Amino acid sequence: MKRLYRSRQNSMIAGICGGIGDYLDIDPTVIRVLWLLCTILSFGICIIAYIIAWVIIPREESEMIGPSSESS
């Protein structure tokens, strides 16, 4: 089952576009270009949507679970 998340690997600012690209099986660069065009054409209103998505969409869980790198 697919889940929408903020990507850790394809992250430039918050991983929103990378996560959407992973979810839709589209290159994240295409999502970024579309988001930029939408932002320009909407006079910046999509920036608010990006911030809302940043707050709502959870961060991708780390695939590497193991001992912490702290030394005692």
N, C-alpha and C positions, 0 to 999 in steps of 0.2 A: 504494500500500500504506500502510495506516495504521500509525502508531507511537505508542506511549504515551510521553509526555514531560511534564515540568513546564512549564506555560505561563508565558510572560513577560507576555502581555497580560492574562490573567485571573488574576493572582496577588494574593492577599491576604497570605498568609504565605510559602508556599514554591511555590505554583503547582500543587500536587497536584490539588486539586479542579477547577481550570481545565483542566488537562491531561486528566483523566478525563472531564470534560464534553465537551471537544473530541473525544476518542477515541470516545465513545458518542453524539455528536451530541445532547447534552442540555445545557440551560442549567446553567452551573457553580453557580448559586445553588441549584438543586435538589440537586446533589451535596453542597454545603455544609450544607444543612438536613438531609439524610439522614445525613451524617457526624456532625453535632452530635447528632441524636437517638440514633444508634448509640453515641456517646461517653457520653451521659447514661444510656442504658439499660444499658450495660456497665460503669458505674461507672469510666469513664476508660480502659478497656483499649484502646479505639480510638486513643487518643493514641499508644500504643506503635506501632500499625500505621501511623499517620501519619508518625512519625519514621522507621520502617523504609522507608516509601515515599519519603520525602524523600532517604534515602541511596541507594536502589536505582534510582529512576526518573531518567533523565538529563534535564538542562535542555534546553529547546527551543533549537535552533540559531538564531542570529540570521539573519534574512532579508536584512539589509542588510550586504553585505560590500563594503568599500571602504577608502579610506585612513583611517588613524587620525586622531584629532583632536589629536594631539600637535603642538606647534609647536617648531621648532628654533631 
